[in-house]
Amino acid sequence: MHSMQDKKHRLSKKDGYRLIYIVYKKQEEVGLLDVYPKNGPMQQLDIDDEEVVHLVQQYLEEKKHGVLTSYHVES
């Protein structure tokens, strides 16, 4: 998990968004599993381990069935 600030709304990392992602180092892939705000009407303070496991399982199923969208990022 990683926190990200929201420059558009002038929010700090503390008030920004939380990103949940999975990294495959050998394949040089990163999969975005979820993004949610830390404050506001849709805020979520944290998610439990079961939800993270569910997100990873869902990601792996979608990857297996080829329904994910890929983006190549140049370094």
Helices and strands as residue ranges (DSSP letters): E 2-4, E 17-24, E 29-37, H 49-64
